[in-house]
Amino acid sequence: MARYGEVPTDNPILADIKAKREGLYEFRLYPQLWSSPELATYYRGRKWQVVPFTSPPPALPASSGIYMFVVGPYCGDLKDHSYIFYVGKATNIRKRYSEYLQEKVGKGANPREQIVLFLNDFDGYLQFHYTPVPKEDLMSEDNGVAIVTRRLIREHPLFNKRIKVMTIGKKNSKPKLAISNVMSAADRPYLMAIETFRKCNQHILPKYLASEFSLDQQKPSFDSLESAFSKMSGLWNTMIEAVEPWKALLDPEVYADKWRTAAGGHTLVRPIGITAFVAAFGSAPEIGVKHLRTVVSQFHDLASPPWRGVLWNSATNRMANTVEAEKLARRLWRYLLGLDEDKGALETDWRAHIDPGGEGPRLRLPTPPARSSK
């Protein structure tokens, strides 16, 4: 094996990468996250296994989980002198470990520069830490939309307080990533769960980044992540300016249950209503704040058309949290925003949804306001 800094003549891909960069590793530390209650809760009680990163691979489980590459000299008794170089998730820990062994020698579908470098630079000093986590509790670590989602939660003044990240179940049960599309009475501070928020961000991802951001195990470039964060933050700010409850919730003393009432309340404090609205806006992000605000102020009441019978069941005073309801609500928002939506087909589908037996009076969709460019 070549000494550290020598050109590896038997690995041309690694040699090319090393020629451009040798021994430079940038660390970004976020002490505010280390003390995060949500993070502490998530990792509480988890048991980590540690094995050296070697070939052939050690015995590993084929289950899903979180893993980390930790680099350290482990000189004498200095056990804590180490660096976390990479954190990821895997649906199959054993398979993922083997994929890294392939990537180390420049094989695989798309060897990543930073990964190839540190796996080789610190050969013999790498430890592989892992802990089992159910698949449904994992959010992709490398997926670009997930990365932007987490950054918005850290940095945006609305979302760092209004996104439910973890769900804590019964006593002694492990906390799980919040994925439910339903907000309970105990969720009065929150607009939505982190998984709902991720779906919303997927809807407003700029189209020119869609291909790069679609790969689960390949992190987008720094410039692409910065561009996505900037543009998506701007789109959220436009919507916040237009949606009165969201703007009010910038005040930490205000709670969402002011608009989430037993009689329905505001459509855009309900996760399914938020997702449908963001998806519609994301298809035409050039819509101005003035028009957006006009439409939302006119059609926000869950107990009124067009939402009654679609998102809100007036007979039971409960939300209709179904995929079909969300899809229809998305089309309704597009129509209300003045976008290209077939009114005849939409009205037929809407009428069939709210009155499947055709027993009531012939209902018609409300007329949307004229579209403004501002």
N, C-alpha and C positions, 0 to 999 in steps of 0.2 A: 504494500500500500504506500502511496506517495505521502511524504511528510506534508504537514500543514503549509500551504503556500506554493507547493510545487504544482506544475501543470500535469494533470492526469492524462497521459498519452493514450490510455486505453479507453477513454470516455470523451469523445469529441464534443458532445453537447455540454458536459460539465466544463471542459477546457475553454470553450467559447464564452460561457457565462463568467468563469473566473477571470478571464482576460479583461472583462469589463469592470469587475468589482471584486474586491478581495477583503473579507473580514469586516465589512461595515454592516451593522445591524441597528436599526432605529427602534427604540422602545417608546411607546406612548403610555404614560401612567395616569390613571384616573383614581386618585385616593377617595374621591367622593363616592365612587361605586363600591369601594371596599367596605364602607360602613352602611351600605344600603340595606334596609330591613328586608326588602324583597329578596335580595341576593342571599343574605344570611339564612332566610327561611328556606329558600330553594335548596341550598346545599346542606342544611342541617340534617344530620343523621345519615348522610350518604357515605358509603364505604368505598374508598379508592384502593384499587390494586395497582402495584407498580412492578414493571418488568423492564429489563434493559432492551433497547432497540437493537436487535441482532438478527442475523440471517444464519441458519433458518429460524423462522419465528418460533416463539415459545407457545405453550398451550394457552389459547385464548377462547373466550365464549363467542358464539355466533349471534349473540343477542345485540340489541340496539343499545346505544349509550353515548356518553360524552367522554372525550379523550383529550389528553394534553401531552405535548412534547416538552420535557423539562431538560435543560442543559446545565451541567454543573461539574466542577472539577472533583468534588467529593474527596478533597485532600484531608487526610487525618480524620479528626472529629468535626470538621467544619461542614456539617450535614445541610445547613440551611443556605449555603452560598450557592444558589442556583437561580436560573432564569426560565420563566415560562415563555417559550418561543411560539407556541401555536396551540390554539384550542379549537376543537372541532366536534362534530357529531357524526354518528354513523348508525345506519340501520343494521349493520353487521360488523362488529368490532374486529373479528378475526379477518374478514375479507378486506376491511379498510387498512389494517396493518400490512397485509401482503401487498396492497396497492402502493403503499409508501415505499416498500422495499424495491418495487419495480421502478418507481419514480426516482429513487436514489441513484440508480444506474442509468438514468436517461431513457427509460422505456415507458410504456403506457401511452394513452391517447394524446395527452398534452402536458408534458413535464413543465412544472412551474418553476421559474427562476429562483425565487426565494426558498422554496422547499428543497430543490436540488442542492442549493448552496449549503443550507444549515445541516441537512442530513449528512453531507460529506465533510463539511468543515469540522463538525463535532463528533465524528465517528468514534465510538468508544466512550463518549461522555453523555450519551442521550438516554433518558429514561422515558418510558411510555406509561403514563398514568391513565386509568380508565375507571368508569363507574357505570353500572347498568342504569338505563333510564328507558321507560316504555316509549314506543314510537310516537304515541299520541301526545307525549309531553315535550317533544323536541321541536324547536324552531331551527330551521337551517342556519348554521353559523356563517356560511360563506355566501349564501344567496344575497344578491345585492339589495333586493327589496327588504329583506330581514335586517340587513345592516343599517339601512336608512331608517327603518322603523325604530330600531333600538336607539339610534342617534336622536331622532325626533323626541323620543320619550325622555332622553337625558337632557336635551337642550331647549326644546320648545316650551314657552311659558304656559301654554294650555295643556300639552300632552304629558308634561312631567308630573302632573297632579291628577289627570283625568283618565288615564288608561289603567285598567286593572291588569296587572302582570301575573299575579299568582292567585290560585284558588287553594284555600286551606280547608280540608275536609274535617272529618270527625277526629276526635282526640287520638293522638299517636299516629295518625295517617300522614303519609308524606305529602307535602304541597305539590301542586301540579300547575303547569302553565295554564293560564286562563284562556279557554277556547270557546266558552259558551256564548251564544248569541242572545242570551236573556240576562237582563239586569234585575236582581232581586231588591227587596227593600233595604237590605244591608249594603247595597252597592250605590247608595245615594251620592257619593262623591264622584262616581265614574260615569263617563260617557259610554265606554265600550271596553271589551276585553282586548288584549294584545293581538289575538289572532284575527279578530274583526278589524282592528286597526291595520294589520298587515295586508289584509284583503283590500281595504280602502286604498292603501298606498300602491298596491299593484295596479289599481284602476287609474291612478294619476301618474304612473311612471311615463316619462317622455318616450315616445315611440322609437326615437333613434337609439335608445339604450335597451330596448326590449330583448334583443338577441343576446347581448353580453350579460344581462341580468337574469337570464333564464337558466343558467348553469348552477346547480346546487353545490357542487364541490369545487367551483372555480371562482375565486373572489374577483370582482370587477376591478379595473385599474383605479388608482387613487383619484385621477382626474375625472373619471366617469362617476365615481361615488360623490365627489364634490359637486359635480354638475347636477346630479340627481337630487342631492340634498337641497341645493339652492333653489332649483325649479319647483320641487315638490313643497318646500317650505313656503314659497311664494303662492302656490295654488291654495294651500291650506289657509294662508293669511287672507286671501281673497274671500274664501268661503266663510271664515270666521267673521270678517267684516260684514258679511251679508246675513249671517244667521245670528239673530239676537241672543238666544240662550248660550251659544258658544262664546260669544263676545263677553257676556256676563260672567261666564264660568272662568274667565281669566282672574277673577277675584276669588282667592282661596276660601273666603267666607261664604260663598254662594254654593248651593248644592243642586244637582240635576233634578232631584225630586220636586223642585218648584214647578217644573214643566212636565214631569213624568207622573201623571195623576191617575186616580182610579177611573176617571171619565175619559182617559186617553191621553189628552195633553198634546204636546208638540211632537210632530213626526220625527224631528231631527234630534231628539234625545233618546230615541229608541235605536238600538244597534242595527236592526234590519232596515229601518228607514234611512239611517245614515249611510249604510253601504249602498243602497239603491241610489240615493242622491249623489254621492261621490262618484259612482260609476257613470251616471248621466253627465255630470259636470266634466268628468275626465275625458269624455268623448268629444267635448268642445270647450277646452279650457280658455278659449279666447273670450268667453262671455264676461261682460263687465260686472263690477260689483253692484251698480245701480239696478240693472235688470235682474240679477240674481236675488237681490234683497226684495225687490217688488214681488217676484214669483213666490219666494219663501213666505213672505208676510201674508200673501193672499191664500196660500194653500198649505198651511202648516198644521191645521187642526186634524187630528187623527179621526175624530168622530164625524167629520164632514166629508163630502165627496172631494176627490175621488178615492180617499183612503178607507172610508167606512166600508167594510165588507171585503177589503183587500188586505190591509195591514191590521185593521182593528175590527174585532167582533163585538158589536154593540149589545148583543144579547147576553154574552158572558163577560163583557168588559175585560177581554184578554187580547193579547197580540196574536197574530197569525204568523208564526215564525217558520214558514215553509219556503223551500226553494222556488216553488211556483209563484208564491206571493212576492218574493223579492224580485224575480225576473219581471213580473208584471209592473211592480212599482218602479223599476228602472225605466221601463218604456213610458210609463205615465210621467215621470219627471222629465224625460226627454221631450215629450209632447208639451208639457207645461212651460219648459224653457224655450220653446219655439224651434226645436231642432227637427231634423228630417225624420219624421215618424208618420207612418200611414195611419191617419186618424180613423178611417173606416174600419180597418182591421183591428186597431187598438180598441175602439169602442165596442166592437163585437166581442172581443176577448174579455174586456172589462165587464160588460153586461153579463156574459156567461159565468163569470167568476162570482159576481155579487148576487146574481139571481139565476142560478142554474136551471130552475124550473120554468123560468119565463112567466112567473105568476104575477109579478108586480107591474106597475106602470112602466111604460117604455122610457128608460133612463138615457140621458145623454151626458157626455163628458162636459165638464165646465169649460168655458172659453178662457184660454190663457191670455195674459196681457201682451200687447204688441212688444216685440223684441227691441231692446235698446242696445246700442253698441258700447255704452259707457258702463 
